[in-house]
Amino acid sequence: MINSKVEAAINNQINAEFWSAYFYLSMSNYFSSIGLAGFANWMNVQFEEEVFHARRFMTYLNERGGRVILKPIDEVQTSWEGPLNVFEETLSHEEKVTGLINELMDIAIKESDHATKSFLQWFIDEQVEEEAGVSEILDHLRLINGEGQGLFLMDKELKTRVFTPPVV
Ligand code: FEO
């Protein structure tokens, strides 16, 4: 049976993952509204990844005899200044998520929950990739500095992203 402090922290994280999914879905729809279908696709894949993260936490909690409690998802932003602003906010959001995963790991360590520590390691590694991927796009956006042809090429490239459920 899972420790109640770890159980509560995982339930909070499930909510945070669903909020992230909702946040990226909102960004995807924003990009659709300004004619950037490739950027919209990239954000839609991001949405699917977040749902996958939430599902992993739910499956894990159920496996450990915990109880999944789904809480309300707070409202998300619906418009931005442009692609650069979206990706700046994406990076700062992912940095926040990294902090949440680290806090979760701290709780598992404090409660000597070795199974949860092992489970969380995947998320610790995943956050390194999440931040690196977003930083790369942000660097490219800064490089092209809003220039139309550059944005067009990036949009074509981001259209190719597909969601592949990670092997865990
Ligand atoms: Fe679930 Fe983007 O971290």
Residues whose N, C-alpha, C, O or C-beta is under 5 A from the ligand:
A	BS01	FEO	E50 H53 V97 E130
